Amino acid sequence: MNSKRLGCLSPIAILSGFTALIILLAIEVISGNSIFSPGALNAQAGPMLGGITSHADLGKDCGACHPSLLSGRTMSDLCLTCHSNIQAEIQDSTSLHGVFAKSGVLTCQSCHTEHKGPNGPLTVMSSISFPHETTGFALTAHQTRSPGVPFMCSDCHTESIARFDQQICTDCHRTLDIVFTTAHRLEFGDDCLACHDGHDRFSDFDHSKAPFALTGKHLGPACSACHLDARTVADLQNTPAACESCHLEDDAHQGRFGANCGVCHSPEGWEPAKFDHNLAAFKLEGQHASVKCEQCHLNGVFAGTPQDCYSCHAQDDEHNGQFGKDCAACHTPQTWDDAKVDHNLFAFKLEGQHARVKCEQCHLNGVFAGTPQDCYSCHAQDDEHNGQFGKDCAVCHTPTNWENATFDHSLSAFPLTGAHVNVACQECHVNNQFKGLSSACVNCHADPPFHAGAFGNACQSCHNTAAWAPASFNLSHPQPAVDEHGSGIFHGGASCRTCHPSTVYTYTCLSCHSDNQGGEGGEGHEGGDDD
């Protein structure tokens, strides 16, 4: 069986292919690689880089831009070898080339083309989708220009793709609406990019979604009426939202109600207004809530309106001033009739049994002012002592219990001291006699026979309340009880009874001077002297 051979592997085919290869290599050598060139290089002169001013100066050195397959390098790597300034821009995310690198457009040939001839363009961006929003300005609202013509980069970047003059915004928008553009510039300035980001966010801005929603009368004014001199987005967002920021000069109350207009007024209009009295110092409670404003705020005067009860209710005082002017001590704003008196707020507090006494028992005929506060005015008929202890019942008694009384004798004219403290009351107050008793000692202590009335009734001259004996004799003693100089007693240690064994009117010296029995003045001599 004969096998068929492939025609391309026949000797004639192999020879023909080899011959064609030799011819191509010869042409390449003779033409200097031009056989593979898609066209001439750009010859427009620029800044000198690597010793040349244009790509055309590279001549036939294709390797300057096209690395070999085995080198591991890319065309972009070779571009940056000469264009080292672009390498620095790529590291800066705010620069044009930095934006490209951040967006993933990393090859130079994506935008920069060659072999378009000596005058061919080096930058062509129509074939890429440039992420313009990464520059801070999106092209969302700039897809087409009137009348429906697509925007070209050169429409805005008239001088260079890397440069933009905001005057372009003004010139373009003046052709669209000269009145609005002129007014807008006067209100917000010429720095369009300070507020606009290309999304056209302010064209259909919904203020109700902002922190300060526009309702009522706020819907009418122009933006600049509130956003005065705003030049940036921050200025717009930081516009004060307090009422007084715009309406201070409209305050008809001249500051009497403070600066927070919203407490009473609403954006629907200045009138009608609602005032929440609970925000004021005087809250409206009970019956006060139904009183008309002008009943308290006469002639439309609000500041300085009295807050005490009596200023409004003096004519309602059925007590005729007997309880003073502090109505709130007993009454509440709920009702006048359901009054409660806290007697502890008065000078006379109700304690003990007094707390159970009915009001009319003390306040006769409904009279309150001037009601006596002393005990006797109410308890004269209860005085079992018949006035012997005076009228100050509180000296012994308390409001808790009449029976459990205590008497402090030290508060009387005759304080109890010494042995008097333990003496029973009835020993001095015979037959319960208290009033008019004499405080003289002889009233209870009769003069003993030994004194024979010689010392009078002033027992305290020699005695004290601690005990009768020993007693001290402080009266002037006649001779011979003093020496010749009158300097004192020299019958040292002798008691009264030593010389006066029976009475003070008789004396004897013989008790001691038995060797002088013949002398005068013996025992029994009355008033005799011992010479």
C-alpha positions as CSV (number, residue, x, y, z in Angstrom):
1,M,0.0,0.0,0.0
2,N,1.5,3.4,-1.1
3,S,1.4,6.2,1.5
4,K,0.7,9.8,0.6
5,R,3.2,12.5,1.7
6,L,2.2,16.0,2.7
7,G,2.8,18.5,0.0
8,C,4.5,21.0,2.3
9,L,7.1,18.5,3.2
10,S,8.0,17.7,-0.3
11,P,11.6,18.6,-1.4
12,I,10.3,21.3,-3.7
13,A,8.2,22.9,-0.9
14,I,11.0,22.8,1.5
15,L,13.4,24.3,-1.0
16,S,10.9,27.0,-1.8
17,G,10.4,28.0,1.8
18,F,14.0,28.2,2.5
19,T,14.6,30.4,-0.5
20,A,11.8,32.8,0.6
21,L,13.4,33.1,4.0
22,I,16.7,34.0,2.6
23,I,15.1,36.6,0.4
24,L,13.3,38.2,3.4
25,L,16.4,38.3,5.5
26,A,18.2,40.0,2.7
27,I,15.5,42.6,2.3
28,E,15.5,43.3,6.1
29,V,19.2,43.8,6.1
30,I,19.1,46.1,3.1
31,S,16.1,48.1,4.4
32,G,17.2,48.4,8.0
33,N,14.3,46.7,9.6
34,S,11.8,49.1,7.9
35,I,10.0,46.1,6.5
36,F,8.5,45.5,10.0
37,S,7.8,49.2,10.9
38,P,4.1,50.2,10.9
39,G,5.0,53.8,10.1
40,A,7.4,56.7,10.7
41,L,8.0,58.0,14.3
42,N,6.9,61.4,15.6
43,A,9.4,64.1,14.8
44,Q,7.9,67.0,16.9
45,A,10.7,68.4,19.0
46,G,10.3,68.4,22.8
47,P,12.5,68.6,25.9
48,M,15.7,66.7,25.5
49,L,15.6,63.3,27.1
50,G,18.5,60.8,26.8
51,G,20.2,63.0,24.2
52,I,17.3,63.2,21.8
53,T,14.4,65.7,21.4
54,S,11.9,63.4,19.5
55,H,11.2,59.7,18.9
56,A,12.3,60.2,15.3
57,D,15.8,60.8,16.5
58,L,16.0,57.1,17.6
59,G,16.3,56.2,13.9
60,K,16.2,52.5,13.3
61,D,16.9,51.5,16.9
62,C,13.7,49.6,17.5
63,G,15.2,48.1,20.7
64,A,15.1,51.5,22.4
65,C,11.3,51.0,22.8
66,H,10.7,47.4,21.9
67,P,12.4,44.9,24.3
68,S,13.2,41.4,23.2
69,L,10.9,38.6,24.2
70,L,13.6,37.1,26.4
71,S,14.5,40.3,28.3
72,G,11.5,40.2,30.8
73,R,10.9,43.9,30.3
74,T,7.9,45.8,28.9
75,M,7.6,48.8,26.6
76,S,6.4,50.8,29.6
77,D,9.6,50.0,31.5
78,L,11.6,51.3,28.5
79,C,9.4,54.5,28.3
80,L,10.1,55.3,32.0
81,T,13.8,54.9,31.4
82,C,13.8,58.1,29.5
83,H,10.7,59.7,31.0
84,S,11.8,59.5,34.6
85,N,9.6,62.5,35.6
86,I,6.6,60.4,34.8
87,Q,7.9,57.7,37.1
88,A,7.7,60.3,40.0
89,E,4.2,61.3,39.0
90,I,3.0,57.6,39.2
91,Q,4.0,57.6,42.8
92,D,1.8,60.6,43.5
93,S,-1.8,59.5,43.6
94,T,-3.0,63.1,43.1
95,S,-1.2,63.6,39.8
96,L,-2.6,62.7,36.4
97,H,-0.4,59.7,35.9
98,G,-0.9,58.7,39.5
99,V,-4.6,58.6,38.9
100,F,-4.0,56.3,35.9
101,A,-1.8,54.0,37.9
102,K,-4.4,53.9,40.7
103,S,-7.2,53.0,38.3
104,G,-5.3,50.1,36.7
105,V,-4.3,51.9,33.4
106,L,-0.7,51.0,33.8
107,T,0.7,50.8,30.2
108,C,2.0,53.9,28.5
109,Q,0.8,52.7,25.1
110,S,-2.8,52.7,26.3
111,C,-2.8,56.4,25.8
112,H,0.4,57.2,23.9
113,T,0.7,55.9,20.4
114,E,3.5,56.0,17.8
115,H,4.2,55.3,14.1
116,K,1.6,57.8,13.1
117,G,4.0,59.8,11.0
118,P,6.3,62.8,11.8
119,N,3.3,65.0,12.8
120,G,1.1,62.2,14.2
121,P,-0.4,62.7,17.8
122,L,1.4,61.1,20.7
123,T,-1.6,61.1,23.0
124,V,-4.9,59.5,22.0
125,M,-7.3,58.8,24.9
126,S,-10.5,58.0,22.9
127,S,-9.8,54.3,23.1
128,I,-9.8,54.1,26.9
129,S,-12.3,54.8,29.6
130,F,-10.6,57.3,31.8
131,P,-11.8,57.2,35.5
132,H,-12.3,60.9,35.7
133,E,-14.0,60.7,39.2
134,T,-10.7,59.8,40.8
135,T,-9.6,63.4,40.1
136,G,-12.4,64.6,42.3
137,F,-14.6,65.6,39.5
138,A,-16.9,63.0,37.8
139,L,-18.2,63.3,34.3
140,T,-21.6,62.0,35.3
141,A,-23.3,65.3,34.4
142,H,-20.9,66.1,31.5
143,Q,-21.6,63.3,29.0
144,T,-22.9,65.5,26.2
145,R,-22.8,69.2,25.5
146,S,-25.7,71.1,23.9
147,P,-27.2,70.1,21.6
148,G,-26.4,66.4,22.5
149,V,-22.8,66.5,21.2
150,P,-20.4,64.2,23.2
151,F,-17.8,66.0,25.3
152,M,-14.2,65.8,24.2
153,C,-11.3,66.1,26.6
154,S,-10.2,69.2,24.7
155,D,-13.6,70.9,25.4
156,C,-12.5,71.5,29.0
157,H,-8.7,70.9,28.8
158,T,-8.0,73.5,26.1
159,E,-4.3,73.8,26.7
160,S,-3.2,70.5,28.2
161,I,-4.8,67.3,29.3
162,A,-3.1,67.8,32.7
163,R,-4.4,71.4,33.2
164,F,-7.8,72.8,33.7
165,D,-8.9,76.4,34.0
166,Q,-12.2,77.0,35.9
167,Q,-13.0,79.9,33.7
168,I,-14.1,77.2,31.2
169,C,-17.0,76.4,33.6
170,T,-18.1,80.0,33.7
171,D,-17.8,80.5,29.9
172,C,-19.8,77.4,29.1
173,H,-22.6,77.9,31.7
174,R,-23.0,81.5,30.7
175,T,-24.0,80.3,27.3
176,L,-26.6,78.0,28.9
177,D,-28.1,80.5,31.4
178,I,-26.4,83.8,31.7
179,V,-28.8,85.2,34.4
180,F,-28.4,82.2,36.8
181,T,-24.7,81.9,36.2
182,T,-24.1,85.6,36.9
183,A,-26.2,85.5,40.1
184,H,-24.7,82.2,41.2
185,R,-21.1,83.6,40.9
186,L,-22.0,86.7,42.9
187,E,-23.6,84.5,45.7
188,F,-21.0,81.7,45.9
189,G,-17.9,82.8,44.1
190,D,-15.9,81.5,41.1
191,D,-14.4,78.4,42.7
192,C,-16.8,76.0,41.1
193,L,-14.9,72.9,42.2
194,A,-15.1,73.9,45.8
195,C,-18.8,72.8,45.7
196,H,-19.4,70.9,42.5
197,D,-18.0,67.4,42.0
198,G,-19.5,66.6,38.5
199,H,-22.3,64.5,39.9
200,D,-24.5,67.7,39.7
201,R,-25.6,67.0,43.3
202,F,-27.0,70.5,43.8
203,S,-29.3,70.6,40.7
204,D,-31.9,68.4,42.3
205,F,-30.8,68.8,45.9
206,D,-33.5,67.6,48.4
207,H,-33.2,69.7,51.5
208,S,-35.6,67.5,53.4
209,K,-32.9,64.9,53.5
210,A,-30.5,67.3,55.1
211,P,-30.4,67.8,58.9
212,F,-32.3,71.0,58.5
213,A,-35.5,70.3,56.5
214,L,-37.1,73.2,54.7
215,T,-40.8,73.6,55.5
216,G,-43.3,76.4,55.6
217,K,-41.9,79.8,55.0
218,H,-38.4,78.5,54.8
219,L,-39.2,77.1,51.3
220,G,-39.3,80.6,49.8
221,P,-36.0,82.3,50.4
222,A,-33.0,81.9,48.0
223,C,-30.2,79.6,49.1
224,S,-27.9,82.6,49.7
225,A,-30.4,84.1,52.2
226,C,-29.3,81.4,54.7
227,H,-26.0,80.3,53.2
228,L,-24.6,83.8,53.1
229,D,-21.0,84.1,51.8
230,A,-20.7,80.3,51.6
231,R,-17.8,79.3,49.3
232,T,-17.3,75.6,50.0
233,V,-19.3,72.5,50.8
234,A,-18.1,72.8,54.4
235,D,-19.5,76.4,54.5
236,L,-22.9,75.1,53.3
237,Q,-23.0,72.2,55.8
238,N,-21.9,74.4,58.7
239,T,-24.5,77.1,58.3
240,P,-26.1,77.7,61.7
241,A,-29.5,76.1,62.1
242,A,-30.6,78.1,65.2
243,C,-33.5,80.5,64.7
244,E,-31.7,83.5,66.2
245,S,-29.0,83.1,63.6
246,C,-31.4,84.5,61.0
247,H,-34.2,86.0,63.0
248,L,-32.6,88.0,65.8
249,E,-33.6,91.3,64.1
250,D,-37.2,90.0,63.8
251,D,-37.6,89.5,67.6
252,A,-40.6,91.6,68.5
253,H,-40.1,90.5,72.1
254,Q,-36.7,92.3,72.4
255,G,-35.1,89.3,74.0
256,R,-37.6,88.9,76.9
257,F,-38.3,85.3,75.9
258,G,-34.7,84.4,75.1
259,A,-33.4,83.5,71.6
260,N,-35.0,80.1,71.0
261,C,-37.8,81.2,68.7
262,G,-38.8,77.6,68.0
263,V,-40.2,77.2,71.5
264,C,-43.3,79.2,70.4
265,H,-43.1,79.8,66.7
266,S,-42.9,77.4,63.7
267,P,-41.7,77.7,60.1
268,E,-45.4,77.9,59.0
269,G,-45.4,81.5,60.1
270,W,-44.7,83.8,63.0
271,E,-48.4,83.8,63.9
272,P,-50.1,82.0,65.4
273,A,-47.6,81.2,68.1
274,K,-47.8,78.7,70.9
275,F,-46.1,79.3,74.2
276,D,-45.2,76.3,76.5
277,H,-45.5,77.9,79.9
278,N,-43.9,74.9,81.5
279,L,-40.6,76.0,80.0
280,A,-40.9,79.3,82.0
281,A,-40.1,79.8,85.7
282,F,-43.8,79.8,86.5
283,K,-45.4,76.6,85.4
284,L,-49.1,76.5,84.7
285,E,-50.8,73.8,86.8
286,G,-54.4,73.1,87.7
287,Q,-56.7,76.0,87.3
288,H,-53.9,78.2,86.1
289,A,-53.7,76.3,82.8
290,S,-57.2,77.6,81.7
291,V,-56.5,81.2,82.6
292,K,-56.1,83.6,79.6
293,C,-52.7,85.1,79.1
294,E,-53.9,88.7,79.4
295,Q,-55.4,88.0,82.9
296,C,-51.9,87.8,84.3
297,H,-49.9,89.6,81.6
298,L,-51.7,93.0,81.6
299,N,-51.2,95.2,78.6
300,G,-49.1,92.6,76.9
301,V,-46.2,92.9,79.5
302,F,-44.6,89.5,80.1
303,A,-41.2,90.2,81.7
304,G,-41.4,91.0,85.4
305,T,-44.9,89.5,85.8
306,P,-45.3,88.8,89.6
307,Q,-45.2,85.1,90.4
308,D,-46.5,85.2,94.0
309,C,-50.2,84.2,94.7
310,Y,-51.3,87.4,96.3
311,S,-50.5,89.6,93.3
312,C,-53.3,88.0,91.4
313,H,-55.5,86.6,94.2
314,A,-55.6,89.5,96.8
315,Q,-59.3,90.1,95.9
316,D,-60.0,86.3,96.5
317,D,-58.6,86.3,100.0
318,E,-61.5,85.4,102.2
319,H,-59.2,85.5,105.3
320,N,-58.7,89.3,104.9
321,G,-55.0,89.0,105.3
322,Q,-55.2,87.0,108.6
323,F,-52.9,84.3,107.1
324,G,-50.6,86.6,105.3
325,K,-49.9,86.6,101.6
326,D,-48.5,83.1,101.0
327,C,-51.6,81.4,99.7
328,A,-49.6,78.4,98.6
329,A,-49.0,77.5,102.3
330,C,-52.5,76.1,102.3
331,H,-54.0,76.2,98.8
332,T,-52.9,74.6,95.5
333,P,-53.6,75.6,91.9
334,Q,-56.0,72.6,91.6
335,T,-58.8,74.2,93.7
336,W,-59.3,76.9,96.4
337,D,-61.7,74.9,98.5
338,D,-59.6,71.8,99.1
339,A,-57.1,73.7,101.4
340,K,-54.7,72.1,103.8
341,V,-53.0,74.0,106.6
342,D,-49.6,72.9,107.8
343,H,-49.6,74.4,111.2
344,N,-45.9,73.6,111.5
345,L,-45.3,76.4,109.1
346,F,-46.6,78.9,111.6
347,A,-45.0,80.3,114.8
348,F,-47.2,78.0,116.9
349,K,-46.6,74.4,115.9
350,L,-49.1,71.7,116.7
351,E,-47.4,69.0,118.9
352,G,-48.8,66.2,121.0
353,Q,-52.4,66.7,122.0
354,H,-52.6,70.0,120.2
355,A,-52.5,68.1,116.8
356,R,-55.9,66.5,117.6
357,V,-57.7,69.7,118.6
358,K,-60.2,71.1,116.1
359,C,-59.4,74.4,114.5
360,E,-62.5,76.2,115.9
361,Q,-61.5,75.4,119.5
362,C,-58.7,77.8,119.3
363,H,-59.7,80.0,116.4
364,L,-63.1,81.1,117.7
365,N,-65.6,82.6,115.2
366,G,-63.2,81.9,112.4
367,V,-60.6,84.4,113.6
368,F,-57.1,83.3,112.9
369,A,-54.8,86.4,113.0
370,G,-53.9,87.4,116.5
371,T,-54.9,84.1,118.1
372,P,-53.1,83.9,121.5
373,Q,-50.2,81.5,121.7
374,D,-49.8,81.3,125.5
375,C,-51.1,78.2,127.3
376,Y,-53.3,80.1,129.8
377,S,-55.5,81.7,127.1
378,C,-56.9,78.2,126.3
379,H,-56.2,76.3,129.5
380,A,-57.3,78.7,132.3
381,Q,-60.2,76.4,133.0
382,D,-57.9,73.4,133.3
383,D,-55.7,75.1,135.9
384,E,-56.1,72.9,139.0
385,H,-53.5,75.1,140.8
386,N,-55.9,78.1,140.7
387,G,-53.2,80.4,139.5
388,Q,-50.7,79.5,142.3
389,F,-48.1,78.7,139.8
390,G,-48.8,81.6,137.4
391,K,-49.9,81.3,133.8
392,D,-46.9,79.8,132.2
393,C,-48.1,76.2,132.1
394,A,-45.2,75.1,129.9
395,V,-42.8,75.4,132.8
396,C,-44.1,72.1,134.1
397,H,-46.5,70.7,131.5
398,T,-46.0,69.6,127.8
399,P,-48.5,69.3,124.9
400,T,-48.0,65.5,125.1
401,N,-49.6,64.9,128.5
402,W,-50.9,67.1,131.3
403,E,-50.5,64.5,134.0
404,N,-46.9,63.8,133.4
405,A,-45.7,67.2,134.6
406,T,-42.3,68.2,135.9
407,F,-41.5,71.2,138.1
408,D,-38.0,72.7,138.1
409,H,-37.7,74.5,141.4
410,S,-34.5,76.2,140.3
411,L,-36.7,78.3,137.9
412,S,-38.6,79.7,140.9
413,A,-37.6,82.5,143.3
414,F,-36.5,79.8,145.9
415,P,-34.1,77.4,144.2
416,L,-33.6,74.1,146.0
417,T,-30.1,73.4,147.2
418,G,-28.4,71.1,149.7
419,A,-30.7,69.3,152.1
420,H,-33.8,71.1,150.6
421,V,-33.6,69.0,147.4
422,N,-34.8,65.9,149.2
423,V,-37.6,67.5,151.2
424,A,-41.1,66.4,150.2
425,C,-43.1,69.2,148.5
426,Q,-45.9,69.1,151.1
427,E,-43.5,69.7,154.0
428,C,-43.2,73.3,152.8
429,H,-46.3,73.6,150.7
430,V,-48.8,72.6,153.5
431,N,-52.3,72.1,152.2
432,N,-51.0,72.5,148.7
433,Q,-50.3,76.1,149.3
434,F,-47.8,77.3,146.7
435,K,-48.5,80.9,146.0
436,G,-47.5,83.6,148.5
437,L,-45.2,81.4,150.7
438,S,-42.3,83.2,152.4
439,S,-38.8,82.0,151.7
440,A,-37.6,82.9,155.2
441,C,-35.9,80.1,157.1
442,V,-38.0,80.6,160.2
443,N,-41.1,79.7,158.1
444,C,-40.0,76.1,158.4
445,H,-37.2,76.2,161.0
446,A,-38.3,77.7,164.3
447,D,-35.7,79.4,166.5
448,P,-34.3,76.8,169.0
449,P,-34.5,77.6,172.7
450,F,-30.8,77.7,172.9
451,H,-30.7,80.9,170.7
452,A,-33.4,82.4,172.9
453,G,-34.1,84.8,170.0
454,A,-30.7,86.4,170.3
455,F,-29.8,86.0,166.6
456,G,-33.0,87.1,165.0
457,N,-34.6,85.2,162.0
458,A,-31.7,85.3,159.6
459,C,-30.6,81.7,160.0
460,Q,-28.5,81.9,156.9
461,S,-26.1,84.2,158.7
462,C,-24.6,81.1,160.4
463,H,-26.2,78.1,158.8
464,N,-26.4,76.8,155.2
465,T,-28.6,74.4,153.3
466,A,-26.1,71.6,153.3
467,A,-26.6,70.9,157.1
468,W,-27.4,72.8,160.4
469,A,-24.1,71.8,161.9
470,P,-21.4,72.8,161.9
471,A,-22.5,76.5,161.8
472,S,-20.3,79.6,161.5
473,F,-20.8,82.6,163.8
474,N,-20.2,85.8,161.8
475,L,-21.7,88.3,164.3
476,S,-19.5,90.8,166.2
477,H,-18.8,89.3,169.7
478,P,-18.5,91.6,172.7
479,Q,-15.5,91.6,175.2
480,P,-13.7,89.5,176.4
481,A,-14.0,87.4,173.2
482,V,-11.5,89.7,171.4
483,D,-8.0,90.7,172.3
484,E,-6.8,94.2,173.2
485,H,-6.1,94.9,169.6
486,G,-9.6,93.9,168.4
487,S,-7.9,91.4,166.1
488,G,-10.0,88.3,166.8
489,I,-11.0,85.6,169.1
490,F,-8.3,84.2,171.4
491,H,-10.4,81.7,173.3
492,G,-9.1,79.3,170.6
493,G,-11.4,76.4,169.9
494,A,-14.0,77.1,172.5
495,S,-17.6,76.4,171.3
496,C,-20.5,78.7,172.1
497,R,-21.8,76.2,174.7
498,T,-18.5,76.1,176.5
499,C,-19.2,79.6,177.8
500,H,-23.0,79.7,177.3
501,P,-24.1,76.3,178.7
502,S,-27.8,77.3,178.9
503,T,-28.6,80.4,176.9
504,V,-26.6,83.1,175.0
505,Y,-27.7,85.6,177.6
506,T,-25.9,83.8,180.4
507,Y,-22.3,82.8,180.4
508,T,-19.6,81.4,182.8
509,C,-15.9,81.6,182.7
510,L,-15.6,78.9,185.4
511,S,-15.9,76.1,182.9
512,C,-12.3,76.9,182.0
513,H,-11.1,79.3,184.7
514,S,-11.8,77.2,187.8
515,D,-8.9,78.9,189.6
516,N,-10.8,82.2,189.5
517,Q,-13.9,81.1,191.3
518,G,-14.0,84.1,193.5
519,G,-14.2,86.5,190.6
520,E,-17.3,88.1,189.3
521,G,-19.3,86.9,186.4
522,G,-19.8,83.3,187.6
523,E,-22.3,80.9,186.2
524,G,-25.7,82.4,186.1
525,H,-24.6,85.9,185.7
526,E,-26.6,87.5,183.0
527,G,-24.5,89.7,180.8
528,G,-21.6,89.7,183.2
529,D,-18.0,90.2,182.2
530,D,-14.9,88.2,183.1
531,D,-12.2,90.7,183.8
